Amino acid sequence: MLKKLLLFLILLLLAVATGLAVGWQRFEDYLDQPIAALQQPTDIQVAPGSSVTRVVYQLAEKGLLQQPRLLVYYLRASEQLDLQAGEYELAPGMTPRQVLQALARGDVKYYQLTLVEGWTIRQALDHLHGQEALSRQVDADGLDQFLQQIDKEPLSRAPEGLFFPDTYRYTRGMSDADLLARAYKIMQQTLAEAWASRAEGLPLASPYEALILASIVEKETAVDSEREEIAGVFINRLNKGMRLQTDPTVIYALGENYSGNITRKDLQVDSPFNTYRIKGLPPTPIALPSRRSIEAALQPATTGNLYFVARGDGSHKFSATLQQHNSAVEEYQVRNRAKNYRSVPERGTGREDKKGD
């Protein structure tokens, strides 16, 4: 009788062990099967401080995971207890194991935005404030105070032109202040590097003046090969004490009053940015300059040119004398003016079309 009982117990234990093994194998297979409910990219949010149990049951309620209790035991047994807070994008084809691993690694969803060279600070702010995943902490009226917070010795108290135009990645929960602080730091580094390798004898007293000139170069051309030549013209004018007479500064001075075409009356606007009336550089940059424009301002082409005029296809004709310049104006803006005249290529960079200089 005792032998039969022992045999029964042994068989029972074997059956239980076999059942557990089969059950565990099925669970392992489930972990590596694509999630049926995940038919399209799905965003989930893991709140800070969420426990493993809370996250697993949250996903189970959405139909993305099954057997939540067993999953919690599994995660505890494998010591995967640190699921990272943040927003995640789950892609079709992901398995439960891949989802849990992504949460453990903190593979949060990234967004990206671009601050475009040639934009003003208001255009940049409008773009930042249009990002649904980016929180808003800085407005136009608070930019001066923001500059004081991120740098005790900023290049200028005026925010225009101080943020590096580039493509930035960010996660939900970050703020416009986070991105602006990053862009400001990169601009300072870029400007410092370019200033350290500047050409000798430039009529620029500081890196900030170089930034101002670079912003004008940025607005004058989108043709990379012309940037040094454009900068060279302005350097020559500064050396000779000539007014820069550059249309983008007038457009900036006019602001919302700019109609799309500069008139003779516009050239007389009373503004420290109107380089048809003032000598030297305007008080601040007029846009976000690119690295190429900063480098061009500090390594300008060495020529005798003092003038340039837009050909109408985005490129420019350079001249050393007023007589040559007037002939170029007659050729490109009067006799052979292009039907689709533009002073810069159409690249969607926020640059306004303008007359030739």
C-alpha positions in Angstrom: 0.0 0.0 0.0 2.8 2.3 0.9 4.6 1.6 -2.3 1.5 2.5 -4.3 1.2 5.7 -2.4 4.8 6.7 -3.0 4.4 5.8 -6.7 1.3 8.0 -6.9 3.1 10.9 -5.2 6.0 10.5 -7.6 3.7 10.5 -10.6 1.8 13.5 -9.2 5.0 15.4 -8.8 6.1 14.5 -12.3 2.8 15.6 -13.7 3.0 18.9 -11.8 6.5 19.5 -12.9 5.6 18.6 -16.5 2.7 21.0 -16.3 4.8 23.7 -14.9 7.4 23.2 -17.5 4.8 23.2 -20.3 3.2 26.3 -18.8 6.5 28.1 -18.5 7.4 27.2 -22.0 4.1 28.6 -23.2 4.7 31.8 -21.2 8.2 32.1 -22.8 6.6 31.6 -26.2 4.1 34.3 -25.4 6.8 36.7 -24.5 8.3 36.4 -27.9 5.1 36.5 -30.0 4.2 39.8 -31.6 1.4 41.6 -29.7 -1.8 41.1 -31.7 -3.4 44.3 -30.5 -0.4 46.4 -31.7 -1.6 47.0 -35.2 -0.3 50.6 -35.5 2.3 52.8 -33.6 0.9 53.4 -30.2 2.2 55.9 -27.6 2.2 55.0 -23.9 3.1 57.2 -21.0 4.9 55.9 -17.9 4.5 58.3 -15.0 7.4 59.1 -12.8 7.5 56.8 -9.7 5.3 54.1 -11.3 5.8 50.6 -9.9 6.3 47.6 -12.1 2.9 46.3 -11.1 1.2 49.6 -12.0 2.9 49.7 -15.4 2.2 46.1 -16.3 -1.5 46.4 -15.4 -1.7 49.7 -17.2 -0.6 48.0 -20.4 -2.9 45.1 -19.7 -5.9 47.4 -19.5 -5.0 48.8 -22.9 -4.9 45.2 -24.3 -1.2 45.3 -25.0 -0.2 42.7 -22.4 -1.8 39.5 -21.1 -1.3 37.6 -17.9 -0.3 40.7 -15.9 0.1 38.9 -12.6 2.5 36.3 -14.1 4.4 39.1 -15.9 4.9 40.9 -12.6 6.3 37.7 -11.0 8.5 37.2 -14.0 9.9 40.8 -13.8 10.5 40.4 -10.1 12.2 37.1 -10.5 14.5 38.5 -13.3 15.1 41.7 -11.2 13.7 43.9 -13.9 12.2 46.3 -11.4 13.4 49.6 -12.8 11.0 50.6 -15.6 11.9 54.1 -16.7 9.4 57.0 -16.8 8.7 58.7 -20.0 6.8 58.5 -23.3 7.3 55.4 -25.4 6.2 54.6 -29.0 5.4 50.9 -29.4 5.7 49.7 -33.0 3.7 47.0 -34.7 5.5 43.6 -34.4 6.9 44.3 -31.0 6.7 41.4 -28.5 5.9 41.6 -24.8 9.6 40.9 -24.0 10.7 43.8 -26.3 8.2 46.2 -24.8 9.4 45.4 -21.3 13.1 45.6 -22.3 12.4 49.0 -23.9 10.8 50.3 -20.7 13.7 48.9 -18.7 16.3 50.6 -20.9 14.4 53.9 -21.1 14.1 53.9 -24.9 11.7 56.9 -24.8 10.2 58.5 -27.8 12.2 61.4 -29.3 10.8 64.3 -31.3 12.8 66.7 -33.3 12.5 70.3 -34.5 14.7 72.6 -36.6 15.6 76.2 -35.8 16.2 77.5 -39.3 19.1 79.8 -40.2 17.8 83.2 -41.2 14.9 83.1 -38.7 14.4 85.9 -36.2 14.0 85.0 -32.5 10.2 85.6 -32.8 10.0 83.1 -35.6 12.0 80.6 -33.6 9.8 81.1 -30.5 6.7 80.7 -32.6 8.0 77.4 -33.9 9.0 76.2 -30.4 5.5 77.1 -29.1 3.9 75.2 -31.9 5.4 71.9 -30.7 2.7 69.9 -28.8 5.2 67.8 -26.9 7.3 70.7 -25.7 6.2 72.7 -22.7 6.3 76.5 -22.8 8.3 78.4 -20.2 9.7 81.3 -22.2 7.8 84.0 -24.1 9.1 87.0 -26.0 8.8 89.4 -23.1 10.8 87.1 -20.8 13.8 86.5 -23.1 16.1 89.0 -21.5 15.5 87.5 -18.1 16.0 84.0 -19.5 19.4 85.1 -20.9 20.5 86.2 -17.5 19.5 82.9 -16.0 21.5 80.7 -18.5 24.6 82.9 -18.6 25.8 85.5 -16.1 27.9 87.2 -18.8 25.8 86.9 -22.0 27.0 88.2 -25.3 24.2 90.8 -25.2 21.1 91.4 -23.3 19.2 91.4 -26.7 18.3 87.8 -27.6 18.3 88.3 -31.3 20.7 86.0 -33.2 22.1 84.3 -30.0 20.7 80.8 -30.6 22.3 78.3 -33.0 20.1 77.2 -35.9 20.2 73.4 -36.1 18.0 70.3 -35.7 17.4 69.4 -32.1 16.0 66.2 -30.5 13.9 66.3 -27.4 11.5 64.2 -25.3 8.0 65.0 -24.1 8.2 67.0 -20.9 11.2 69.1 -22.0 10.6 72.8 -22.4 11.4 75.5 -24.8 13.8 76.8 -22.2 15.7 73.5 -22.4 16.2 73.8 -26.1 17.0 77.5 -26.1 19.7 76.9 -23.5 21.2 74.2 -25.6 21.1 76.4 -28.7 22.6 79.3 -26.9 25.5 77.2 -25.6 26.2 75.8 -29.1 26.2 79.3 -30.5 28.7 80.5 -27.9 31.0 77.6 -28.7 30.7 78.0 -32.4 31.4 81.8 -32.2 34.3 81.3 -29.9 35.9 78.8 -32.2 35.5 81.0 -35.3 36.7 84.1 -33.4 39.9 82.3 -32.3 40.8 81.5 -36.0 39.6 84.9 -37.4 41.6 86.7 -40.1 43.9 89.5 -39.1 42.9 93.1 -39.4 39.2 92.8 -39.4 37.2 95.9 -38.3 35.3 93.9 -35.8 35.9 94.7 -32.1 34.3 91.6 -30.6 32.7 88.2 -31.3 29.3 89.8 -30.9 30.1 92.2 -33.8 31.1 89.2 -35.8 27.7 87.7 -35.0 25.9 90.8 -36.2 27.8 90.8 -39.5 27.2 87.0 -39.9 23.5 87.5 -39.5 23.5 90.1 -42.3 25.5 87.7 -44.5 23.0 85.0 -43.7 20.1 87.1 -44.9 21.9 88.3 -48.0 22.5 84.9 -49.6 21.7 81.3 -49.3 24.5 80.3 -51.8 27.3 78.8 -49.7 30.0 79.8 -52.2 29.0 83.5 -52.0 29.1 83.9 -48.2 32.8 84.9 -48.1 32.4 87.3 -51.0 29.4 88.9 -49.4 31.3 89.2 -46.1 34.3 90.6 -48.0 32.1 93.4 -49.4 30.9 94.5 -46.0 34.4 94.3 -44.5 35.7 96.5 -47.3 32.8 99.0 -46.6 33.5 99.0 -42.9 37.2 99.6 -43.5 36.4 102.6 -45.8 33.8 104.1 -43.5 31.0 103.5 -46.0 27.5 102.7 -45.0 26.6 99.0 -45.4 23.4 99.8 -47.2 22.0 96.3 -46.9 18.3 95.7 -47.5 17.8 93.0 -44.9 18.5 95.5 -42.1 15.8 97.7 -43.5 13.4 94.8 -43.6 14.2 94.0 -40.0 13.8 97.7 -39.0 10.3 97.8 -40.7 9.2 94.6 -38.9 5.5 94.0 -39.6 5.3 97.1 -41.7 7.4 95.5 -44.4 5.1 95.1 -47.5 7.3 92.6 -49.4 9.1 95.2 -51.5 11.4 98.0 -50.3 10.5 101.5 -51.4 12.5 104.7 -51.3 10.5 105.8 -48.3 11.4 102.6 -46.5 15.1 103.4 -47.0 14.6 106.6 -44.9 13.0 104.8 -41.9 14.4 106.2 -38.7 15.9 103.1 -37.0 19.3 102.1 -35.6 19.0 99.0 -37.9 18.7 101.0 -41.1 22.1 100.7 -42.6 21.2 103.2 -45.3 21.2 105.9 -42.6 23.6 104.7 -39.9 27.3 104.0 -40.3 28.8 100.7 -39.1 26.9 97.7 -37.9 23.4 97.7 -36.4 23.1 97.2 -32.6 22.2 93.5 -32.7 22.1 90.6 -35.2 19.0 90.6 -37.4 18.6 86.8 -37.6 20.0 83.4 -36.6 23.3 83.0 -38.5 24.5 79.6 -39.6 28.0 78.3 -38.9 28.9 79.0 -42.5 27.9 82.6 -42.2 29.9 83.1 -39.0 33.0 81.5 -40.5 32.5 83.7 -43.6 32.3 86.9 -41.5 35.6 86.0 -39.8 37.3 84.6 -42.9 36.0 86.9 -45.6 37.2 86.8 -49.2 40.0 89.3 -49.9 38.8 91.3 -52.9 38.4 94.9 -53.9 34.6 94.6 -54.3 32.3 97.2 -52.7 29.0 96.3 -54.3 26.8 93.4 -55.3 23.4 93.0 -57.0 21.1 90.1 -57.1 20.9 88.4 -60.6 17.4 87.2 -59.9 18.2 83.5 -59.6 19.5 83.7 -56.0 23.1 84.5 -56.9 24.8 87.9 -57.0 27.0 90.0 -59.3 30.0 91.6 -57.5 31.6 94.9 -58.5 34.6 97.0 -57.4 33.4 100.4 -58.6 30.1 102.2 -58.6 30.1 102.4 -62.4 30.4 98.6 -62.7 27.7 98.2 -60.1 25.3 100.6 -61.9 25.9 98.6 -65.1 25.1 95.4 -63.3 21.9 96.9 -61.9 20.9 97.9 -65.4 21.6 94.4 -66.7 20.0 92.3 -64.0 17.2 94.4 -62.6 16.1 96.5 -65.6 16.9 95.1 -69.0 17.1 91.4 -68.2 15.1 91.2 -65.0 14.0 87.6 -64.4 10.3 86.9 -64.5 10.5 84.9 -61.3 12.9 87.4 -59.7 14.3 86.5 -56.3 17.4 87.5 -54.5 17.9 84.2 -52.7 17.0 80.6 -53.7 13.6 79.4 -52.6 14.5 77.0 -49.8 11.8 77.7 -47.3 14.2 79.1 -44.8 12.2 82.1 -43.7 14.2 84.5 -45.7 12.2 87.4 -47.2 12.6 88.3 -50.9 14.1 91.7 -51.4 15.6 94.1 -53.9 19.2 94.0 -54.9 21.8 96.1 -53.0 
